[in-house]
Amino acid sequence: MRLVRRIDLKFKGKMSKICLITGKKMMVGNNVSHSKRRTKRTFQPNLFDKKFYLSEEDRYVNLRVSAQGIRTINKNGLKATLDKAVKKGFLKSY
């Protein structure tokens, strides 16, 4: 039983780190030390798992969105933003 728990914890955070609205994803860059020695690092997007209410269909939609994606939804509305994300290919359906 303990082994199964360890495997579950190991694979817990393996979902894709991509915003479903803006398409933001992980970037690769360099850590630069004081001596200007460079080592590779990753820049993670600021993602949240949010539940939005889609009033046109009277249901909730679970999305993984970035902070910028939340602002876009607040500005343009959920339905218009989801339609645009489907058109751009970030989201298959909702």
N, C-alpha and C positions, 0 to 999 in steps of 0.2 A: 504493500500500500504506500509506503513511504517513497519508493522508487517512482511510482506513478505520479505522485504529487510533484516530485522534482522535475519530471518531464513536462507536466502541465505548466509549471512556473517558467521553465526554460522557453517554451514556445508561446508564452502569454503575449509578449509585445511584438510579435512578428507581422502585424498587419502593415499594409503599405502606408508610408508616410507621405501621402499626396493629398492636397486639398481638392475636394470634389467640385468646388466652385471656380477657383482661380487657377488650378493646376500647379500650384507651388509644390516643389519637392525638394529633397535633400540636395545640397550643393557641396562640392569638394573644394577645399582651399588649403592654406598653409597656416600652421602655428609658427610665429616668428619670435624667437627668443631675443634676449638682450644682445647676444652676440650675432644676431641675424641668421642663426641656423634655422632652416626650414624643415618642418615635419608635416606630413599630411594630416588633415583633420576634416570633419564634416560639419556643416552648418544645417541644423534641423529647422524645419518650418514650425511656426507657432500654431500647432493644431489642437482642436478641441472636438470632442464627440458631443454633438448637440442634437436635440430633438426640436424640430420646428413644426408648427401647426399649419397645415395647408388648408385654408378655409374653403377654397374652391371645391375640394374633394372631401372635406370634412374628415380629415385623418391627419395623423402625425407622420413625419418623415425624419428618419435618423440620418444625419450627415456627419462626415468628418471634414471640418472646415477650418481654415486659418482665420486669424483675427481680421485680416483684410477681407476674407470671404463673408464674415459676419457683418462687417460694415457695408459690403456690397448688397447683401440681402436687406439690410435696414434701409438702404437708399433706394433700391430699385423694386423691392418687393420679392417675395419668395417665388411666386409662379414665373415671373419674367426671368429671374436669375437662373432658375432650374432649366427653363427652356433654352436659355443661352448656353448653359453648361452642356446640355445634351447636344446642341448644335456644334459646339467646339470639340466635342468628343471626350470631355472630362468625366462625363456621367452617361451611363448606358440608358437607364430609365429610372424613374422615381415613383 
